[in-house]
Amino acid sequence: MTIWLRSAARSTRVLLTLDATNLDAWMFLGKIMTKRNNPLAVQYFDNALRLDSTDLEAREWKGVFYKQRGDFDKAFAVYRDIIVRQMVKLAEIGADGLHFDKLYPTGVNRNPALPVSPDRAETECLLQVVDEVWRRCRDINPDFALSFESYW
């Protein structure tokens, strides 16, 4: 790590001793620790999420850290959570349904560690995400509907 980055991290830690509610400072330290591949990154992002549980940037960076370290189970769980939260938010604000356009499994949906055959892994992960979105949205609105344009 360059000298200026070390100095900035040190100054940010001092700032947090004075104001532990500074979300930007926790995010800054988390990003630095991600760059250094340091597990403290997760703690810093978790601290940011304690201050604002809806912060998608903190969640995304946490996923980036896990992916960078090769911990795909945790990375995909974080990415999946982001997708589900965004869809559920729509139900919370009154949407009565969602349409998934061009629904195709992508790297975000596919967990290579999933215990199914490789030819099923992408579709299986996609179906799990869709099922979770549907169930959680139906908890909010029992008449909630989903539609798809899909390859299957």
N, C-alpha and C positions, 0 to 999 in steps of 0.2 A: 504494500500500500504506500502511496506517495506520502511525503511529509505533510503536505497541506491537508490531505484527507485524514491522516492521523490526528492532526491538530484540530480539524473540524469535528471529528468524532469526540475528542476529549472535551472540547468546548460544549458540545451538545450534551454530553453526560453531566457537565457542571450545570447547564441550563435545567436539566431534568431534576437535579437535586433541589433547585429553586422552584420549579413548576412541573410537577409530575403529570399534569393534565395537558401538556403540550403534545397534541396528536402528531403534528408535523415533525417534532423532534424524534418521537418514537419511530415514525416512518423513515426518517433520514438514517437513524442508526440501523434499522432493519435492512435497509437497502445496502448500506456499507457492509454489514455482516454477510449479506447475501453475496455480495461481490467477493468477499473474503472466504466464502463457503464455511462460515462460522455458525454453529447451531444456535448461538444467541439470537440470530435473526428471527427465529420462530417466537422466542420470548418477547422480542421487541414488537413484532407484528401483533402478538396476542395482547400486549399492553395497549396498543393502538385500538384494537377491537374492543377492549374493555371500556375505553373512552367513547367509542362509537361503534356499536355492534353492526351497524349497517354499512360500514366503510368497505366498499368493494375493492378498492385499491389495496388495502391491507391484506384482504383475502387472496387477491391475485398474486401479490408478491410472495405470500406464504406458499402458494402453489408453485411459483417459479423456483423458490428455494428448494422445495422437496424434489421437483423435477430435476433440477441441476445436480442434486445429490444422488439421483437414481432411485429415489424412494417413490416409485410410481403409484403405489397404492394410496399413499397420503396425498400426492399431487392430484391424482384424478378425483379423489374424494373432495378436495378443496374446489377444483374446477366445477365438478358436478354440483356442489353446494351453491356456487355462484349462479349457475344456470337456473337451478330450481328456485332460488330466492328471487331472482328477477321475474320468473314466470308467476310465482305465487303473489308477488307484489301487485301484479296486474289484477289478480282475483280480489285482492284486498281493497283495491281502489274502485272495484265495481265491474270489472270486465266479466261478461257472462260466458266467455269462451276464448280459446286461442286457436289459431291456425298455424301449424308448422309448415312453412313453405320450403320445398326442396329438402325435405328431411332426409339426410344422408349421414351415415356415421362418419365422424371425422376424428382426428387425433384427440380432440377434447373428450369424445365419448368412449374411446377405445382404451381400455386398460390392458396392457400386454400381460399383466399378472393374473388376469381373470381365469379361473379354473374351468374354462371350456375350450373346445377345440378352436384353433385359429380361424377356421372358416365361419365360426359362429360368434366369435368374440365381439366384433364391431356391432353387429345387430343386437346381440344380447345386452351390451352396455347401453345402446340407444334405447332399447325397450325398457330397461330398468329406469332410465332417466324419465322417459315419458310416463311410465307407471307412477313414479313418485310425484311428478308434477300433477298428474290427474288426481291422485288420491288427496294430496294436500290442498289442491284447489277445490275439490268436492267437499272437503271439510269446511271450507269457507262458504261455498255456495253449492248445495246439493244438486242444482240443475246445471252446474258448470259443464261445458262441452269442449272437446278437442276435435280438430280436424287435421288432416295431413295430406300433403302431396309427397309421396314417398316412392322409393325404388322397390319396395316389396309388395 
